[in-house]
């Protein structure tokens, strides 16, 4: 299938099963099937639902959601590498290693996720993921995603 870049949120909703408020990437800006890399973005806005409680007087995007957004970018890369996703398939986030947080992510930031496939064995992909804000690393991790059949 032809994936014309950038991939907008409507195309992402065809690839990923996530929906608002849990679809955490807004656009794919780059994809290289030979290098097995993908770049995606998330525009962080003040009206994100998690900012109501994290933290009301100093809104900071929760680190676990930054990791989840990186995992969604990794899943998108896996789906694109496989030419799409069947309706009864989901790429599950199954592992994380070496997670580090380097800076806070606040309203007005644009997260840029750069992910690359490091290894793939038996429908389990291992990815290196880095989240950037203003050319500074916000977070990084090694992420594993597994393709699994699901009953609907």
MITIDO-934624 format. One record per residue: residue number from 0; residue in one letter; x, y, z of N, C-alpha, C in turn. Coordinates in Angstrom, 1 decimal, padded with zeros to 4 digits, always signed. Layout:
# MITIDO-934624
(pt NUM, A, (X, Y, Z), (X, Y, Z), (X, Y, Z))
...
This chain:
# MITIDO-934624
(pt 0, X, (+000.8, -001.2, +000.0), (+000.0, +000.0, +000.0), (+000.9, +001.2, +000.0))
(pt 1, X, (+000.4, +002.3, -000.7), (+001.2, +003.5, -000.7), (+000.8, +004.4, +000.5))
(pt 2, X, (+001.8, +004.8, +001.2), (+001.6, +005.6, +002.4), (+002.3, +007.0, +002.0))
(pt 3, X, (+001.5, +007.9, +001.6), (+002.0, +009.3, +001.3), (+002.2, +010.1, +002.5))
(pt 4, X, (+003.4, +010.6, +002.7), (+003.7, +011.4, +003.8), (+003.3, +012.9, +003.6))
(pt 5, X, (+003.0, +013.6, +004.7), (+002.9, +013.1, +006.0), (+001.6, +012.3, +006.2))
(pt 6, X, (+001.6, +011.4, +007.2), (+000.4, +010.6, +007.6), (-000.3, +011.4, +008.6))
(pt 7, X, (-001.5, +011.8, +008.3), (-002.3, +012.6, +009.3), (-003.0, +011.7, +010.3))
(pt 8, X, (-003.7, +012.4, +011.2), (-004.4, +011.6, +012.3), (-005.5, +010.7, +011.7))
(pt 9, X, (-006.1, +011.0, +010.6), (-007.1, +010.2, +010.0), (-006.5, +008.9, +009.5))
(pt 10, X, (-005.3, +009.0, +008.9), (-004.6, +007.8, +008.4), (-004.1, +007.0, +009.6))
(pt 11, X, (-003.6, +007.7, +010.6), (-003.1, +006.9, +011.8), (-004.3, +006.1, +012.5))
(pt 12, X, (-005.5, +006.7, +012.4), (-006.6, +006.0, +013.0), (-007.0, +004.7, +012.2))
(pt 13, X, (-006.6, +004.7, +010.9), (-006.7, +003.5, +010.1), (-005.7, +002.4, +010.5))
(pt 14, X, (-004.5, +002.9, +010.9), (-003.4, +002.0, +011.2), (-003.4, +001.5, +012.7))
(pt 15, X, (-003.7, +002.4, +013.6), (-003.6, +002.1, +015.0), (-005.1, +001.9, +015.6))
(pt 16, X, (-005.2, +001.1, +016.6), (-006.6, +000.9, +017.2), (-006.9, +002.0, +018.2))
(pt 17, X, (-005.9, +002.8, +018.6), (-006.1, +003.8, +019.6), (-007.0, +005.0, +019.1))
(pt 18, X, (-007.8, +005.5, +020.1), (-008.6, +006.7, +019.8), (-008.4, +007.7, +020.9))
(pt 19, X, (-008.9, +008.9, +020.7), (-008.8, +010.0, +021.7), (-009.5, +009.5, +023.0))
(pt 20, X, (-009.0, +009.8, +024.1), (-007.8, +010.6, +024.4), (-006.5, +009.8, +024.4))
(pt 21, X, (-006.5, +008.5, +023.9), (-005.3, +007.7, +024.0), (-004.5, +007.6, +022.7))
(pt 22, X, (-004.9, +008.2, +021.6), (-004.1, +008.2, +020.5), (-003.1, +009.4, +020.7))
(pt 23, X, (-001.8, +009.1, +020.9), (-000.9, +010.0, +021.4), (+000.1, +010.5, +020.3))
(pt 24, X, (-000.1, +010.2, +019.1), (+000.7, +010.8, +018.0), (-000.2, +011.4, +017.0))
(pt 25, X, (+000.2, +012.6, +016.5), (-000.7, +013.4, +015.7), (-000.3, +013.2, +014.2))
(pt 26, X, (+000.9, +012.9, +013.9), (+001.4, +012.9, +012.5), (+002.6, +012.1, +012.4))
(pt 27, X, (+002.8, +011.4, +011.2), (+004.1, +010.8, +010.9), (+004.7, +011.7, +009.8))
(pt 28, X, (+005.9, +012.2, +010.0), (+006.5, +013.1, +009.1), (+007.6, +012.4, +008.2))
(pt 29, X, (+008.1, +011.3, +008.7), (+009.1, +010.6, +007.9), (+009.0, +009.1, +008.1))
(pt 30, X, (+009.2, +008.3, +007.0), (+009.2, +006.9, +007.1), (+010.2, +006.3, +006.1))
(pt 31, X, (+011.1, +005.5, +006.5), (+012.1, +004.9, +005.6), (+012.0, +003.4, +005.8))
(pt 32, X, (+011.5, +002.7, +004.8), (+011.3, +001.2, +004.9), (+012.6, +000.5, +004.8))
(pt 33, X, (+013.6, +001.0, +004.1), (+014.9, +000.4, +004.1), (+015.7, +000.5, +005.3))
(pt 34, X, (+015.7, +001.8, +005.9), (+016.4, +002.0, +007.2), (+015.6, +001.6, +008.4))
(pt 35, X, (+014.3, +001.3, +008.1), (+013.4, +000.9, +009.2), (+013.3, +001.9, +010.3))
(pt 36, X, (+013.1, +003.2, +009.8), (+012.9, +004.3, +010.8), (+011.6, +005.1, +010.5))
(pt 37, X, (+011.2, +005.7, +011.5), (+010.0, +006.5, +011.4), (+010.1, +007.7, +012.4))
(pt 38, X, (+009.6, +008.9, +011.9), (+009.5, +010.1, +012.8), (+008.1, +010.5, +012.9))
(pt 39, X, (+007.6, +010.7, +014.1), (+006.2, +011.2, +014.3), (+006.3, +012.3, +015.3))
(pt 40, X, (+005.2, +013.1, +015.3), (+005.1, +014.2, +016.3), (+003.8, +014.1, +017.1))
(pt 41, X, (+003.8, +014.8, +018.2), (+002.7, +015.0, +019.1), (+002.7, +016.5, +019.5))
(pt 42, X, (+001.7, +017.2, +019.2), (+001.6, +018.6, +019.7), (+000.9, +018.5, +021.1))
(pt 43, X, (+001.7, +019.0, +022.1), (+001.2, +018.9, +023.5), (+000.5, +020.2, +023.7))
(pt 44, X, (-000.8, +020.1, +024.1), (-001.6, +021.3, +024.3), (-002.1, +021.4, +025.7))
(pt 45, X, (-002.4, +022.6, +026.2), (-002.8, +022.8, +027.6), (-004.1, +022.1, +027.9))
(pt 46, X, (-005.0, +021.8, +026.9), (-006.2, +021.1, +027.2), (-006.2, +019.6, +027.2))
(pt 47, X, (-005.0, +019.0, +027.3), (-004.8, +017.6, +027.4), (-005.5, +017.1, +028.7))
(pt 48, X, (-006.3, +016.1, +028.7), (-007.0, +015.7, +029.9), (-006.1, +015.4, +031.1))
(pt 49, X, (-004.9, +014.9, +030.9), (-004.1, +014.5, +032.0), (-003.5, +015.7, +032.7))
(pt 50, X, (-003.5, +016.9, +032.1), (-003.0, +018.1, +032.8), (-003.9, +018.5, +033.9))
(pt 51, X, (-005.2, +018.1, +033.9), (-006.1, +018.5, +035.0), (-005.6, +018.0, +036.4))
(pt 52, X, (-004.9, +016.9, +036.4), (-004.4, +016.4, +037.7), (-002.9, +016.2, +037.8))
(pt 53, X, (-002.2, +016.5, +036.7), (-000.7, +016.3, +036.6), (+000.0, +017.5, +036.1))
(pt 54, X, (+000.3, +018.5, +036.6), (-000.2, +018.9, +037.9), (-000.9, +020.2, +037.7))
(pt 55, X, (-002.0, +020.5, +038.4), (-002.8, +021.7, +038.1), (-002.0, +023.0, +038.1))
(pt 56, X, (-001.1, +023.2, +039.0), (-000.3, +024.4, +039.1), (+001.0, +024.4, +038.3))
(pt 57, X, (+001.4, +023.2, +037.8), (+002.6, +023.1, +037.0), (+002.4, +021.9, +036.1))
(pt 58, X, (+001.7, +022.1, +035.0), (+001.4, +021.0, +034.1), (+002.6, +020.3, +033.5))
(pt 59, X, (+002.7, +019.0, +033.7), (+003.8, +018.2, +033.1), (+003.2, +017.0, +032.5))
(pt 60, X, (+003.6, +016.6, +031.3), (+003.1, +015.4, +030.7), (+003.7, +014.2, +031.4))
(pt 61, X, (+002.8, +013.3, +031.8), (+003.3, +012.1, +032.5), (+004.3, +011.3, +031.7))
(pt 62, X, (+005.4, +010.9, +032.3), (+006.4, +010.1, +031.6), (+005.9, +008.8, +031.0))
(pt 63, X, (+004.9, +008.2, +031.7), (+004.4, +006.9, +031.1), (+003.6, +007.2, +029.8))
(pt 64, X, (+003.0, +008.4, +029.7), (+002.4, +008.7, +028.4), (+003.4, +009.1, +027.3))
(pt 65, X, (+004.5, +009.6, +027.7), (+005.5, +009.8, +026.7), (+006.0, +008.5, +026.2))
(pt 66, X, (+006.2, +007.5, +027.1), (+006.6, +006.2, +026.7), (+005.5, +005.5, +025.8))
(pt 67, X, (+004.3, +005.7, +026.2), (+003.2, +005.1, +025.4), (+003.2, +005.7, +024.0))
(pt 68, X, (+003.4, +007.0, +023.9), (+003.4, +007.7, +022.6), (+004.6, +007.1, +021.7))
(pt 69, X, (+005.7, +006.9, +022.4), (+006.9, +006.3, +021.7), (+006.5, +004.9, +021.2))
(pt 70, X, (+005.8, +004.1, +022.1), (+005.4, +002.8, +021.7), (+004.4, +002.8, +020.5))
(pt 71, X, (+003.5, +003.8, +020.5), (+002.6, +004.0, +019.3), (+003.3, +004.3, +018.1))
(pt 72, X, (+004.4, +005.1, +018.2), (+005.2, +005.3, +017.0), (+005.9, +004.1, +016.5))
(pt 73, X, (+006.4, +003.3, +017.5), (+007.0, +002.0, +017.1), (+006.0, +001.0, +016.5))
(pt 74, X, (+004.8, +001.0, +017.0), (+003.8, +000.1, +016.4), (+003.4, +000.6, +015.0))
(pt 75, X, (+003.4, +001.9, +014.8), (+003.1, +002.4, +013.5), (+004.2, +002.0, +012.5))
(pt 76, X, (+005.5, +002.1, +012.9), (+006.6, +001.6, +012.1), (+006.4, +000.1, +011.7))
(pt 77, X, (+006.1, -000.7, +012.7), (+005.9, -002.1, +012.5), (+004.8, -002.3, +011.5))
(pt 78, X, (+003.7, -001.6, +011.6), (+002.5, -001.8, +010.8), (+002.9, -001.4, +009.3))
(pt 79, X, (+003.6, -000.2, +009.2), (+004.0, +000.2, +007.9), (+004.9, -000.8, +007.2))
(pt 80, X, (+005.9, -001.3, +008.0), (+006.8, -002.3, +007.5), (+006.1, -003.6, +007.0))
(pt 81, X, (+005.0, -003.9, +007.6), (+004.2, -005.1, +007.2), (+003.2, -004.8, +006.1))
(pt 82, X, (+003.1, -003.5, +005.7), (+002.2, -003.2, +004.6), (+000.8, -002.9, +005.1))
(pt 83, X, (+000.6, -002.8, +006.4), (-000.7, -002.5, +007.0), (-001.0, -003.5, +008.1))
(pt 84, X, (-002.2, -003.5, +008.6), (-002.7, -004.3, +009.8), (-004.0, -004.9, +009.5))
(pt 85, X, (-004.2, -006.2, +009.7), (-005.5, -006.8, +009.5), (-006.4, -006.4, +010.7))
(pt 86, X, (-007.7, -006.4, +010.5), (-008.6, -006.0, +011.5), (-008.5, -006.8, +012.8))
(pt 87, X, (-008.1, -008.1, +012.7), (-007.9, -008.9, +013.9), (-006.5, -008.9, +014.5))
(pt 88, X, (-005.7, -008.0, +014.1), (-004.3, -007.9, +014.6), (-004.1, -006.6, +015.4))
(pt 89, X, (-003.4, -006.7, +016.5), (-003.0, -005.5, +017.3), (-001.6, -005.7, +017.6))
(pt 90, X, (-000.8, -004.6, +017.6), (+000.6, -004.6, +018.0), (+000.6, -004.1, +019.5))
(pt 91, X, (+000.9, -005.0, +020.4), (+000.9, -004.7, +021.8), (+002.2, -004.3, +022.2))
(pt 92, X, (+002.2, -003.3, +023.1), (+003.5, -002.9, +023.8), (+003.8, -004.0, +024.9))
(pt 93, X, (+004.9, -004.7, +024.7), (+005.2, -005.8, +025.6), (+006.5, -005.7, +026.4))
(pt 94, X, (+007.3, -004.7, +026.1), (+008.5, -004.6, +026.9), (+009.1, -003.2, +026.8))
(pt 95, X, (+009.9, -002.9, +027.9), (+010.6, -001.6, +027.9), (+011.9, -001.8, +028.7))
(pt 96, X, (+013.0, -001.3, +028.2), (+014.2, -001.3, +028.9), (+014.9, +000.0, +028.7))
(pt 97, X, (+015.8, +000.3, +029.6), (+016.6, +001.5, +029.5), (+015.9, +002.8, +029.3))
(pt 98, X, (+014.7, +002.9, +030.0), (+013.9, +004.2, +029.9), (+014.6, +005.3, +030.7))
(pt 99, X, (+014.7, +006.4, +030.1), (+015.3, +007.6, +030.8), (+014.5, +008.8, +030.4))
(pt 100, X, (+014.4, +009.7, +031.4), (+013.7, +011.0, +031.1), (+014.7, +012.1, +031.4))
(pt 101, X, (+014.8, +013.0, +030.4), (+015.8, +014.0, +030.4), (+015.3, +015.4, +030.7))
(pt 102, X, (+014.1, +015.7, +030.3), (+013.5, +017.0, +030.5), (+012.0, +016.9, +030.6))
(pt 103, X, (+011.4, +017.9, +031.2), (+009.9, +017.9, +031.4), (+009.3, +018.3, +030.0))
(pt 104, X, (+008.1, +017.8, +029.8), (+007.3, +018.1, +028.6), (+006.1, +018.9, +029.1))
(pt 105, X, (+005.9, +020.1, +028.6), (+004.8, +021.0, +029.1), (+004.0, +021.4, +027.9))
(pt 106, X, (+002.8, +022.0, +028.3), (+002.0, +022.6, +027.2), (+002.7, +023.5, +026.3))
(pt 107, X, (+002.5, +023.4, +025.0), (+003.2, +024.2, +024.0), (+004.3, +023.5, +023.4))
(pt 108, X, (+004.8, +022.4, +024.0), (+005.9, +021.7, +023.4), (+005.4, +020.8, +022.2))
(pt 109, X, (+006.3, +020.5, +021.3), (+006.0, +019.6, +020.3), (+007.0, +018.4, +020.4))
(pt 110, X, (+006.5, +017.3, +020.7), (+007.3, +016.1, +020.9), (+007.6, +015.5, +019.5))
(pt 111, X, (+008.8, +015.2, +019.2), (+009.2, +014.5, +018.0), (+009.8, +013.2, +018.4))
(pt 112, X, (+009.2, +012.1, +017.8), (+009.6, +010.8, +018.2), (+010.4, +010.2, +017.0))
(pt 113, X, (+011.6, +009.8, +017.3), (+012.4, +009.1, +016.2), (+012.6, +007.7, +016.7))
(pt 114, X, (+012.1, +006.7, +015.9), (+012.1, +005.3, +016.3), (+012.7, +004.5, +015.1))
(pt 115, X, (+013.5, +003.5, +015.5), (+014.0, +002.6, +014.5), (+013.9, +001.1, +015.0))
(pt 116, X, (+013.7, +000.3, +014.0), (+013.6, -001.2, +014.3), (+015.0, -001.7, +014.4))
(pt 117, X, (+015.3, -002.3, +015.6), (+016.6, -002.9, +015.8), (+016.6, -004.4, +015.5))
(pt 118, X, (+015.6, -005.1, +015.9), (+015.5, -006.5, +015.6), (+014.0, -006.9, +015.5))
(pt 119, X, (+013.8, -008.0, +014.8), (+012.4, -008.5, +014.7), (+012.5, -010.0, +014.6))
(pt 120, X, (+011.8, -010.7, +015.5), (+011.8, -012.2, +015.6), (+010.5, -012.7, +016.0))
(pt 121, X, (+009.9, -013.5, +015.3), (+008.6, -014.1, +015.6), (+007.5, -013.1, +015.9))
(pt 122, X, (+007.4, -012.1, +015.1), (+006.4, -011.0, +015.2), (+006.6, -010.2, +016.5))
(pt 123, X, (+007.8, -010.2, +017.0), (+008.1, -009.3, +018.1), (+009.2, -008.4, +017.7))
(pt 124, X, (+009.0, -007.1, +017.7), (+010.0, -006.1, +017.2), (+010.6, -005.4, +018.4))
(pt 125, X, (+011.9, -005.2, +018.3), (+012.6, -004.4, +019.3), (+013.0, -003.1, +018.7))
(pt 126, X, (+012.7, -002.0, +019.3), (+012.9, -000.7, +018.8), (+013.7, +000.2, +019.7))
(pt 127, X, (+014.5, +001.1, +019.1), (+015.1, +002.2, +019.9), (+014.3, +003.4, +019.6))
(pt 128, X, (+013.8, +004.1, +020.7), (+012.9, +005.2, +020.6), (+013.5, +006.4, +021.3))
(pt 129, X, (+013.4, +007.6, +020.7), (+013.9, +008.8, +021.4), (+012.8, +009.9, +021.1))
(pt 130, X, (+012.5, +010.6, +022.2), (+011.5, +011.7, +022.1), (+012.3, +013.0, +022.3))
(pt 131, X, (+012.1, +013.9, +021.4), (+012.8, +015.2, +021.4), (+011.8, +016.3, +021.6))
(pt 132, X, (+012.3, +017.4, +022.2), (+011.6, +018.7, +022.3), (+012.7, +019.7, +022.0))
(pt 133, X, (+012.5, +020.6, +021.0), (+013.4, +021.6, +020.7), (+014.8, +021.2, +020.6))
(pt 134, X, (+015.1, +020.1, +019.9), (+016.4, +019.5, +019.8), (+017.1, +019.1, +021.1))
(pt 135, X, (+016.3, +018.8, +022.1), (+016.8, +018.3, +023.3), (+016.1, +016.9, +023.6))
(pt 136, X, (+016.8, +015.9, +024.0), (+016.1, +014.7, +024.3), (+015.3, +014.8, +025.6))
(pt 137, X, (+014.0, +014.5, +025.4), (+013.1, +014.5, +026.5), (+013.0, +013.1, +027.2))
(pt 138, X, (+013.0, +012.1, +026.4), (+013.0, +010.7, +026.9), (+013.6, +009.8, +025.9))
(pt 139, X, (+014.0, +008.6, +026.3), (+014.5, +007.6, +025.4), (+014.3, +006.2, +026.0))
(pt 140, X, (+014.1, +005.2, +025.2), (+013.9, +003.8, +025.7), (+014.0, +002.8, +024.6))
(pt 141, X, (+014.3, +001.6, +025.0), (+014.2, +000.4, +024.1), (+012.8, -000.2, +024.4))
(pt 142, X, (+012.1, -000.3, +023.3), (+010.7, -000.7, +023.4), (+010.5, -002.0, +022.5))
(pt 143, X, (+009.6, -002.9, +023.0), (+009.3, -004.1, +022.3), (+007.8, -004.1, +022.1))
(pt 144, X, (+007.4, -004.4, +020.8), (+006.0, -004.5, +020.4), (+005.8, -005.9, +019.8))
(pt 145, X, (+004.7, -006.5, +020.1), (+004.4, -007.8, +019.5), (+003.0, -007.8, +018.7))
(pt 146, X, (+003.1, -008.4, +017.5), (+001.8, -008.5, +016.7), (+001.1, -009.8, +017.2))
(pt 147, X, (-000.2, -009.6, +017.6), (-001.0, -010.7, +018.1), (-002.4, -010.6, +017.4))
(pt 148, X, (-003.0, -011.8, +017.2), (-004.4, -011.9, +016.8), (-005.3, -011.7, +018.0))
(pt 149, X, (-006.4, -011.0, +017.7), (-007.4, -010.7, +018.8), (-008.8, -011.1, +018.3))
(pt 150, X, (-009.6, -011.6, +019.2), (-011.0, -011.8, +018.9), (-011.8, -010.5, +019.0))
(pt 151, X, (-012.6, -010.3, +018.1), (-013.5, -009.1, +018.1), (-014.9, -009.4, +018.5))
